[in-house]
């Protein structure tokens, strides 16, 4: 069921109250809907303790900023020859970024996560860090299609991806309604 942004925030707030368990959440929509949701709803949202929600993090940008220029050039040079090495290096950088960010705040909002798919990075890393006192909200360009979640649904079929079913629990995933 598609929901307006304020209703998504309300349901998310109720989930944020639970201490134990997995806390990986997702919001689906077009890039335009997600941008509007960040600007209008997330910017004004408050958690159950009445603290402002954190500023969303552009994961692609943050990940690339973690790698110095020389290392980035090395990654580019090795990409075609050693794709598994590149994926492992980027997985390690995602883990470091999550660890560092979650030390500062126990709630992260991530958007622009295309590198996760481009390099087949492990979503289990996100699930592992989104547990107990830590929470992660993913803003995902996608839509539900039957039992599956199709990401990058606005792109040509060759570029679309399915969100692995085990990544986000169904009751932790919301789809934005057209407004």
N, C-alpha and C positions, 0 to 999 in steps of 0.2 A: 504494500500500500504506500502510495506517495503522500508525503506530509509537507506542510509549509515549514519554513525554517524555524519559527518560534516553537512549533510543536516538537521538532527534532531536538532543539535545545532543551526543552522541558523533559523529554524522555531521557536524554543523555544525562542531565542533572540527576535524575533519579537513579541512574546506573552508577554514577560517580560516588554515591554514598556508601557503596559496599566496599569493604576493606580487602577481603580475601578473594582469590581467584584470578582469572584472566581478565584483563582490562584493555583489550584491543577493540576499538570501535571504528566504524566507517560510515561515511556519508557519500551517497552516490548522486550524481547529477551531471549535466553538461558543464563544460568549462565556464560558460557564462553563469549558470546557476550557482556553481561553487564559488565563483568570484563574488557574486551578489550575497551569498550566504556568509562568506568571510567578512565582507564590508558591513552588512546590515545586522546580521544575527550574532556571529561570533564576537564581533567587536564590542557588542553591548552585553554579552552573556556573562553571568556570574555563576561560580560553582556553589555547592551547598553551604560552604562556609562564607559565602558572600564576597569571595575574591574574584577579580576579573579573570576571565579565561586568558591563557598565555597567547602571545602573538604567534600566529602560524609560521612554521619554518618551511622554506622552499628546500626540500630535500636534495634536489639535483644541484642547486647552487651551493648549499652547505657542504655537500659531499665533495664537490670539485674544489671548494675553498680549503678543504682539509689536506689536499695534496699539493705540495709545492710544485713550482713550474718545472723543475728538472725531473721530478718523479712523474709528473703528468706527461711530459714529452716521452719519457721511457715507457709509460703505459701505452701511449699511442703507437710507438715503434713496435712494441711486442704484441699488440692486439691481434693481428692476423695470425701470428705464429703460435701464440700461447693464450688462447681465449680462457682456458680454465684458470690460469695464473691470474689473469686480469679480474675474473669474477671473484676469485678468492681474496685478492687484494682489496677490491671494492667492498666485499662482505666484511672484511676486517675493519675498513674505514667506517662502514655503517654502524658496526658494533661500538667502535670508539666514540662516534658522534652521539649515539643514543646514550651511552654510559655518561659521557661528559654533560650532555644536555639534561639528563634526568638527575644529575647531582645538583643542578641549579633549580629545577622545578620538577615535581613529580607528575606533571601533566604536560604532554607534548601534543601539538597539532601539526601534522605534516601534510604538505601538499606538493604538487609537482614531483611525483615519485617515478617518473618514466624510466630513469636509469635502473630502477629495480627490475624492470621488465626487459630493457634493452640488453642487460648483461646477466639475465636469469639469476638475480640475487635471491638469497634465501629469506622468504617471509617468516620463517621460523625464528629468525633473529628478532623481528618485531614482536612476535608473540612472546618470546622468552623475556624480553625487557618490559613488556606490558603485563606485569603480574604484581600481585599483592598491593603495595602502596603506589606503584607506578601505573600511569594511564597514558595510552596513545590513541589519538583520533586521526584517522586517515581520511583526507578529502580526495575521493576517487572519481575521475571522469568515467562514468559508466552508468549502466542501468540493469535492472533485473530482466531476465528473459527466461521465463519458466522457472526452473530450479537453479539456473546458472546466473552468475553475475558477469555481464559482458563489459569489459573495460575498453576505453577508447572507442565507444560505440559510434561516435560521429565520424570516425576515420573509415577508410576503405577496409573491407573485410580482411585483407591480408595483414593489416596492422592491429586488428582487434585481438584482445587477449581475454581469457576467462580467469577470473579470480579463483585460485584454488579453494575448494569448498571448506577445507579445514582451517583456513586462515582466520576468518572472523565469524563468530557465532551469529546465526541468523537474527537473534534478538538483540544484537549489537550493531546491526547494519540498517541504515535508514536511507530512503530514496527521496530526494527533494521533489516537491510538486511544482509544476509550472505556476509562476505568479504573474 
